[in-house]
Amino acid sequence: MPKLKNASGKDMFGHPVRKRVDRHERALAKMDKATFHERAARLKFVDSMLGDTWMAGSLEPVFVFKEAGWAYINGAYISTIMLAQAFIERVFHDFMVSKGLEKESNRGAQAIIKYCRKHQLVNEFLLEKFDRLRQIRNPFVHNKPFDYPFTLSQRLVLEQLPPDDLLEKDAKEALSLMYTFLFTRL
């Protein structure tokens, strides 16, 4: 028999009525509590990179940039990697279009890197970092053979890290590179 509740929050026998909490809300509350300190540490890292920075312009890269940070904070490392590359590729596209190279800018990250390297348009260090990010991202987007050196499996063997640690490291580097491209004038 359901307990009747009055305005005082007690049943007709004077016992407190327990509020029923949705199982989904309980699961989220448990996850929030279990991951709070790790998320706070990642938030401090993101905040240390950005401070009070804000951006203006086309909404797509603004939201990609913002979401990459939130993905990292929440431990969505593959999403962070993919979003960081999307943002950087957009920066390169805009740069190349500003140089009258629209055709070259639409050929994808590998072709952009190759063109910029050949014509010395961008610092080699940045090109190397962007190329590595592209190679790490590729197995998540495109089918690659098992022996492709940048699959997660191959890199786990090489780097001897647990998968989550390796992905977090990759995501942190991707985010740092994305922030570098935000503040670097190509």
Secondary structure, 3 states (H helix, E strand, C coil): CCCCECCCCEECCCCECCCCCCHHHHHHHHHHHHHHHHHHHHHHHHHHHHCCCCCCCCHHHHHHHHHHHHHHHCCCHHHHHHHHHHHHHHHHHHHHHHCCCHHHHCCCHHHHHHHHHHCCCCCHHHHHHHHHHHHHHHHHHCCCCCCCCCCHHHHHHHHCCCHHHHHHHHHHHHHHHHHHHHHCCC
